[in-house]
Amino acid sequence: VVMNPVDHPHGGGEGRAPIGRKKPTTPWGYPALGRRSRKRNKYSDSLILCRRK
């Protein structure tokens, strides 16, 4: 991501620098890959009967 550190957690560095964090993050600092982002006890859980494939 070609950005400054104020714009994105992956921003900054010299040249084509790597991410510089343990795991990739969203622009807001939340984990981007592999981590579930939905709340565990959401009110609409009872409305979801089967998983969409």
Distance bins in CASP14 RR format, pairs under 12 A and 6 or more apart:
PFRMAT RR
TARGET T0000
AUTHOR 0000-0000-0000
RMODE 2
METHOD distances of the structure
MODEL  1
1 7 0 0 0 0 1 0 0 0 0 0 0
1 8 1 0 1 0 0 0 0 0 0 0 0
1 9 0 0 0 0 1 0 0 0 0 0 0
1 10 1 0 1 0 0 0 0 0 0 0 0
1 11 1 0 1 0 0 0 0 0 0 0 0
1 12 0 0 0 0 1 0 0 0 0 0 0
1 13 0 0 0 0 0 1 0 0 0 0 0
1 16 0 0 0 0 0 1 0 0 0 0 0
1 17 0 0 0 0 0 1 0 0 0 0 0
1 18 0 0 0 0 0 1 0 0 0 0 0
1 19 0 0 0 0 1 0 0 0 0 0 0
1 20 0 0 0 0 0 1 0 0 0 0 0
1 21 0 0 0 0 0 1 0 0 0 0 0
1 24 0 0 0 0 1 0 0 0 0 0 0
1 25 0 0 0 0 0 1 0 0 0 0 0
1 26 0 0 0 0 0 1 0 0 0 0 0
1 27 0 0 0 0 1 0 0 0 0 0 0
1 32 0 0 0 0 0 1 0 0 0 0 0
2 8 0 0 0 0 1 0 0 0 0 0 0
2 10 0 0 0 0 1 0 0 0 0 0 0
2 11 1 0 0 1 0 0 0 0 0 0 0
2 12 0 0 0 0 1 0 0 0 0 0 0
2 13 0 0 0 0 0 1 0 0 0 0 0
2 15 0 0 0 0 1 0 0 0 0 0 0
2 16 0 0 0 0 1 0 0 0 0 0 0
2 17 0 0 0 0 0 1 0 0 0 0 0
3 9 0 0 0 0 1 0 0 0 0 0 0
3 10 1 0 0 1 0 0 0 0 0 0 0
3 11 1 0 1 0 0 0 0 0 0 0 0
3 12 1 0 0 1 0 0 0 0 0 0 0
3 13 0 0 0 0 0 1 0 0 0 0 0
3 17 0 0 0 0 0 1 0 0 0 0 0
3 19 0 0 0 0 0 1 0 0 0 0 0
3 27 0 0 0 0 1 0 0 0 0 0 0
4 10 0 0 0 0 0 1 0 0 0 0 0
4 11 1 0 0 1 0 0 0 0 0 0 0
4 12 1 0 1 0 0 0 0 0 0 0 0
4 13 0 0 0 0 1 0 0 0 0 0 0
5 11 1 0 1 0 0 0 0 0 0 0 0
5 12 1 0 1 0 0 0 0 0 0 0 0
5 13 0 0 0 0 1 0 0 0 0 0 0
5 17 0 0 0 0 0 1 0 0 0 0 0
5 19 0 0 0 0 0 1 0 0 0 0 0
5 20 0 0 0 0 0 1 0 0 0 0 0
5 21 0 0 0 0 0 1 0 0 0 0 0
5 27 0 0 0 0 0 1 0 0 0 0 0
6 12 0 0 0 0 1 0 0 0 0 0 0
6 27 0 0 0 0 0 1 0 0 0 0 0
7 27 1 0 0 1 0 0 0 0 0 0 0
7 28 0 0 0 0 0 1 0 0 0 0 0
8 19 0 0 0 0 0 1 0 0 0 0 0
8 20 0 0 0 0 0 1 0 0 0 0 0
8 21 0 0 0 0 0 1 0 0 0 0 0
8 24 0 0 0 0 0 1 0 0 0 0 0
8 25 0 0 0 0 1 0 0 0 0 0 0
8 26 0 0 0 0 1 0 0 0 0 0 0
8 27 1 0 1 0 0 0 0 0 0 0 0
8 28 0 0 0 0 1 0 0 0 0 0 0
8 29 0 0 0 0 1 0 0 0 0 0 0
8 32 0 0 0 0 0 1 0 0 0 0 0
9 19 0 0 0 0 1 0 0 0 0 0 0
9 20 0 0 0 0 1 0 0 0 0 0 0
9 21 1 0 0 1 0 0 0 0 0 0 0
9 22 0 0 0 0 0 1 0 0 0 0 0
9 23 0 0 0 0 0 1 0 0 0 0 0
9 24 0 0 0 0 1 0 0 0 0 0 0
9 25 1 0 1 0 0 0 0 0 0 0 0
9 26 1 0 0 1 0 0 0 0 0 0 0
9 27 1 0 0 1 0 0 0 0 0 0 0
9 28 0 0 0 0 1 0 0 0 0 0 0
9 29 1 0 1 0 0 0 0 0 0 0 0
9 30 0 0 0 0 1 0 0 0 0 0 0
9 31 0 0 0 0 0 1 0 0 0 0 0
9 32 0 0 0 0 1 0 0 0 0 0 0
10 16 0 0 0 0 0 1 0 0 0 0 0
10 17 0 0 0 0 1 0 0 0 0 0 0
10 18 0 0 0 0 1 0 0 0 0 0 0
10 19 1 0 1 0 0 0 0 0 0 0 0
10 20 1 0 0 1 0 0 0 0 0 0 0
10 21 1 0 0 1 0 0 0 0 0 0 0
10 23 0 0 0 0 0 1 0 0 0 0 0
10 24 1 0 0 1 0 0 0 0 0 0 0
10 25 1 0 0 1 0 0 0 0 0 0 0
10 26 0 0 0 0 1 0 0 0 0 0 0
10 27 0 0 0 0 1 0 0 0 0 0 0
10 29 0 0 0 0 1 0 0 0 0 0 0
10 32 0 0 0 0 1 0 0 0 0 0 0
11 17 0 0 0 0 1 0 0 0 0 0 0
11 18 0 0 0 0 0 1 0 0 0 0 0
11 19 0 0 0 0 1 0 0 0 0 0 0
11 20 0 0 0 0 1 0 0 0 0 0 0
11 21 0 0 0 0 0 1 0 0 0 0 0
11 24 0 0 0 0 0 1 0 0 0 0 0
11 25 0 0 0 0 0 1 0 0 0 0 0
11 27 0 0 0 0 1 0 0 0 0 0 0
11 29 0 0 0 0 0 1 0 0 0 0 0
12 18 0 0 0 0 0 1 0 0 0 0 0
12 19 0 0 0 0 0 1 0 0 0 0 0
12 20 0 0 0 0 1 0 0 0 0 0 0
12 21 0 0 0 0 0 1 0 0 0 0 0
13 19 0 0 0 0 0 1 0 0 0 0 0
13 20 0 0 0 0 1 0 0 0 0 0 0
14 20 0 0 0 0 0 1 0 0 0 0 0
18 24 0 0 0 0 0 1 0 0 0 0 0
19 25 0 0 0 0 1 0 0 0 0 0 0
19 29 0 0 0 0 0 1 0 0 0 0 0
19 32 0 0 0 0 1 0 0 0 0 0 0
19 33 0 0 0 0 0 1 0 0 0 0 0
21 29 0 0 0 0 1 0 0 0 0 0 0
21 30 0 0 0 0 0 1 0 0 0 0 0
21 31 0 0 0 0 1 0 0 0 0 0 0
21 32 0 0 0 0 0 1 0 0 0 0 0
21 33 0 0 0 0 0 1 0 0 0 0 0
22 31 0 0 0 0 1 0 0 0 0 0 0
22 32 0 0 0 0 0 1 0 0 0 0 0
22 33 0 0 0 0 0 1 0 0 0 0 0
22 35 0 0 0 0 0 1 0 0 0 0 0
23 29 0 0 0 0 0 1 0 0 0 0 0
23 30 0 0 0 0 0 1 0 0 0 0 0
23 31 1 0 1 0 0 0 0 0 0 0 0
23 32 1 0 0 1 0 0 0 0 0 0 0
23 33 1 0 0 1 0 0 0 0 0 0 0
23 34 0 0 0 0 1 0 0 0 0 0 0
23 35 1 0 0 1 0 0 0 0 0 0 0
24 30 0 0 0 0 0 1 0 0 0 0 0
24 31 1 0 0 1 0 0 0 0 0 0 0
24 32 1 0 1 0 0 0 0 0 0 0 0
24 33 1 0 1 0 0 0 0 0 0 0 0
24 34 0 0 0 0 1 0 0 0 0 0 0
24 35 0 0 0 0 0 1 0 0 0 0 0
25 31 1 0 0 1 0 0 0 0 0 0 0
25 32 1 0 1 0 0 0 0 0 0 0 0
25 33 0 0 0 0 1 0 0 0 0 0 0
25 34 0 0 0 0 0 1 0 0 0 0 0
25 35 0 0 0 0 1 0 0 0 0 0 0
25 37 0 0 0 0 0 1 0 0 0 0 0
26 32 1 0 1 0 0 0 0 0 0 0 0
26 33 0 0 0 0 1 0 0 0 0 0 0
26 35 0 0 0 0 0 1 0 0 0 0 0
26 37 0 0 0 0 1 0 0 0 0 0 0
28 37 0 0 0 0 0 1 0 0 0 0 0
29 35 0 0 0 0 0 1 0 0 0 0 0
29 37 0 0 0 0 0 1 0 0 0 0 0
30 36 0 0 0 0 0 1 0 0 0 0 0
30 37 1 0 0 1 0 0 0 0 0 0 0
30 38 0 0 0 0 0 1 0 0 0 0 0
31 37 1 0 0 1 0 0 0 0 0 0 0
36 42 0 0 0 0 0 1 0 0 0 0 0
38 44 0 0 0 0 1 0 0 0 0 0 0
38 45 0 0 0 0 1 0 0 0 0 0 0
38 48 0 0 0 0 0 1 0 0 0 0 0
39 45 0 0 0 0 1 0 0 0 0 0 0
42 48 0 0 0 0 1 0 0 0 0 0 0
END
